[in-house]
Amino acid sequence: MSESNSLAVATTAPEEITPNAHDRAPETRRRRSSITKIVEAYALVGLLIVAVAFFSLWPETSDTFLSTANIQILVANQSVLGIIAMAALIPLIANEWDLSIGAIAGVASIFSAAAMSASQGVVVGILFGLGAGLAVGAANALLVTRLGVNGVITTLGMATVLDGVVNQKTGGLAINANIPQGVIDFGFKTVGGIPYVTLVMVGVALAVYYGLGHTPYGRYLYAIGSSASAATLVGIRSRVLIGSAFVISGLLAASGGILQVARQAGADPRVGAAFTLPALAAAFLSAAAIKPGKYNVGGAIVAIFFLATINNGLSLAGVPAYVSSYVNGCALIGGVGLAAFLGRRAARSRG
């Protein structure tokens, strides 16, 4: 081949190859982006599976972790937390923190158990508990949306007030006398191996999932969480919706507290505060699962059982109880960080 022909081939070949490479580049980027999204969406699910496998094989817990009794206890114990996590999730979607959810659950359980203990009936007890949650949720809503008090300060202050209410009503003593046997049975019985209380949690989670994902109300809350000012400019009544989020949060937290009466066969004045941190951790971690960068019901449920699996396995292994505080605290910090990071990524990809 002559030098001129060789030069011609050398100069024309890249022109024939380059367009094909450019054509494939966007497809390659899309494929990589899809794989990344799948990994992000199901990484926490994968970690949950790894945790279950670890405690199933670890000699310290292998004999007890996968037993029917332990699984039923683990699932049932998370049912109350699951409902309270739903209570945390709804205001969070609108970029508001409700730090009173645990305290609302506690005061609702006390009012409900007190009414049942006084032989006023199960229905009256439930109404007392729901009424307490509705009242506190409405108070939070008015303080935040009408008086302009910061949501974190409002709900933290409300939690402190409710702690005083509980101590005044109980004197620091648990209420467990004369709780109707039917309520206790509901807290411990199963159908098809599934605890009744778990079915309640599933029902609540499905209702919240539908409300957030398939109604204008849920879409408006997400819009407010993305940009409250922009949502207002397009005609969304932000203050009304944020207020309603606090009211619904109060009712859901109270529902969890009432369910706790069935699980405990009574009400402990100290139990409410124990729900706040893990419920918030699950709500924040939800943005790192199923729908990365977006708080969601499925992610919250996965996060709850991920944390529960770790805490349950460590407890069975005889690890000191304070370790669960480390786990929940680190989960909350990690959840907030991941939610912020994935939220920024989602915003950039939309932009």
N, C-alpha and C positions, 0 to 999 in steps of 0.2 A: 504493500500500500504506500502511495506517495506521501510525502510530508504534508502536502496541502490537503489531501483527503483525510489524513489522520487528524489534522487540525480541525477540519470540518466536523468530524465525528465528535471530537472532544468538546467542541463548542455547542453542538446541537443536542447532544445527549442530555445534559442537565435541563434544557428547555422542555424535553419530553417527560422527564421524571418529576420535576419540581411541581407542576400543577397537581399531579396525583398526590404528592406528599401533602400539599396544602389542602387538598380535598379531604384527606384522611385525618388531618390534625383536629378539626372541630369534633369529628366523630370520636376520636380517641379521648379528647378532653371530656366530652359528654359521658363516655363510658366510665372514665375514671371518677367523674363527679357522681355518677349514679352509684358506683361501688362505695365511694366515701360516705354518701348519704345512708346507704344500707348499713354500713359498719357503725356509723354514729347512732342510727335509730335502734339497733339491736345489740349494741355493746353491753348495756346494762342487763339485758336479758341473758346474754352470754355469761356475764359475771355471776348472775343468779344461778345459772346451771352449774358453773364451776364451783360455787359455794356449796350447793347441794351435793355435788359429787365429792367434794373434799370431806365434808362432815359425814357422808355416808361411808367413806373409806378410812377415815382417820381412826386408828384403834381406840382413841379416847371416847369416841362418840358413835362408832359404827354399829354398836349393839342397840342403841336407843334412838338415834336420830330419825331413821326411816320407819320406826314402829307406828302402827296405826294410831295408837293413843297420842304419841307426840305430835304427829302431823295434825290430828284433829285439834289438839290444844293450840298448836302454833297458829293454825288458820283461824280458829275461833278468837284467840286473843288479839289478832290483828283486825278483827271486824270493827270493833269500836274505833280503833285508830284510823281505819280506812275511811269511815264516815267523817271523822274530825278532819282528816286530810282533805276531803272534799270541801269542807267548810273553809279551810285555809286557801284552797285553790281558787275559789271564785273571786274573792277580792284581789288576789294576786294577779289574776289575768288582767284586771283593770289597773295594775301597777299600784295596788294598795296592800299593806301588810295588816293582818288582823292577829295581834299578839294576845288577844283575849279568848281565843277558841278553847284552850284547855280550861280556863277559869269558867267559861260558860258551861262547858260540859260538866264541870264539878258542881256548880251551883244548881244546874238542872237535875243532876242525879240526887242531890241533897233534897231539893224541894219535892221531887217525884217520890223518893223513898220515904220522906216524912209523911206525905199524904197517904201512901199505901200503909205505912206503919200505924197510922192513926185510924185505919179501917175505913178510909174514905173511898176505897175502890181503885182498881187498876186504871180505869179510864180517867178518873179525876187526877190520879197521880201523873199520868202521861200529859194531861192538859196543863197541870201545874209546871211540869218540866219544860214543855214547849212554850208556855207563856213566859217563863223566865228567859228563855233564849230569845224569843221575839222582842221582849222589852229591852234586853241588853243590846241586841242587834240594832233596834230602832234608835236607841240612845247613841250608839257609835255612829250611825248614819247621820243623825242630826248634828252631832258635834263636828264631824268631818266636812259635811257638805253645806251646812247652814252657817256654822260659826267659823269655819275655816281652820279648825285645829288639825295639826298634822296627824295622819292616821296612826303612825307608830306611837306617838305620845298619847293619843286618845285611847287606843286599845291597851297599851301598857298600863296606863292609869286605871282603866276600867278593870283590868285583871287584878290590880292591887285592891281596888274597892270590893270586888267580888270575893277576894280572899277574906276580907273583913266580914262580909255578909255571911259566908260559910262558917267562919269561926264563931260569930255571934249566935247563929242558929243552932250549931251543934255543940258548942263548948269544946271543940276539938275531938269529940267522940263519934265513932261510926254509928250509923243507923242501920241496924240489921234485925230488929225485932218485928215480928208480925208481917214480914214481907210475904205476899200471897205465894203459895206453892206453885201456882201456874206460871208466875213470873220467873221463879227459880228454874222450873223445868224448861222454860223457853230458852234460858241462858245456857243450858247444858245438853239438851237433847239434840239428836241428829235425825236426818231423813236421808236414807241411802248413803249413810256415812258422812254426810255434809251437815255441819252444825246449822241450826236454825238462824243463829245470829249472822253467819256467813251469807246465807241467802238474803238477809236484810241488807247487808253491805253491798252485795251484788246488785240488788234492786236499786239502791240509792245511787251507786256508781253508774248504772245504765241510764237512770233518769238525768243525772248531771251530764253524762256524755251526750245524751240527746239534746239537752238544753243548750250546751255550749257549742256543739258541732253542727246542729241541724235546725237552729232557730235564729231569727234576726237578733234576739236578745244576746245570744252567745257571740255572734259576729260583731255586735256593737261593743261588747265588753273587750274583745280582742282589739278592736279599733281604738278604743280608749287607752288600752295598755300600750299600743304602739305609739300613739300621739294624741293626748287628750285635746290639745288645741286644734289639731287638724280634724278630729272627730266632731268637735263643737262647730267648726266652720261648715261642715257638710250637713249640719242639722241634727246631730245626735245629742240628746239631752244628757250630757255627761254626769252632771250632779245627781240627777234622778237615778241613773243606772248604777253609779257608784254607791249611792245610798241603798238601793235594792240589794246590791251585792253584800253589803254588811248585814242587812236583815236576813237574807237567805243563809249567810254564814252563821248567824246566831241560831237560826232554826236547825241547821244541820248539826252544829256542835251540840245543841241541846238534845237532839235525837241520839247522838252518840252517847251522851251522858245517861240518858234513860236506858239505853241498851246496856250500859255498864252496870246498872242496878241489877239487871237479870244475870249478868256474868258474875257479879260479886255477891249476889243474894243480899244486897244492901248498898249502902253508900259510904265511902270513906272520904272524909273532908280533905285529905291530902292528895287524892288521886288526880284531880283535874290538872294540876301544874305538870304532872308527868307526861301529859299528852302533847303539850305545846311544842316542844322541841322536835320530837320525831315526826309530828304532823307537818310542821314547816319544812323539815328536811326532805320529807317525801314530796311535798308540793314543789319545792325548788328542783329536786332531782328529776322531777317529771319532764323538765325541759331538756334533759339529757337522754331521754328514751322515747321511742316510738315516733315522736314528732320533734326532732331536735330543734332547739331554739324557741320552742313554743310550749307553754305550760299546758298539760293535757291529762286527762283522766287515766288513760292506759299507762302512761309513764309513771303516774303517782302510785298506781297499784303495784307495778313492777318494783318501784323503789321501796315501797312498804315491805314487800316480801323479801327483797334483797337484804334490807337492814334486819328484818326479823329473823331470817335464816342465820345471819352472822351472830346475832345476839343469842339466839336459841342454841346454836351449836357451841358457842363459847360457854354458855351457862351449863350445858350438859357436860362439858369438859372440866367443870369446876373452876373456871376462871372467875376472879373476884367480880362482884356485881358492878363496881365502879367502871369497869372496862366498857360497859355499854354506853356510859356517858361520853367516853372518848369517841366511840364509834358514831354516836348520834351527832356529837358536836362537829367532828371532822366531816361527816356527811352533809351537815348544813353548810359549812364553809365551802366544801367542794361543790355542793349543789348550786350555791349562789354564784360561784366562779364559773362553773360550766354553763349555767343559764346565761350569764352575761356574755361569755365567749361565743356560744352558739347563736345567741341573739344577734350579736354583731355580724357574724358570718352570714346569717339569714338575711339581714338587712343589706349587706354588700351584694349578695347574690340577686336580691330583688332589684337593687339599684343598677 
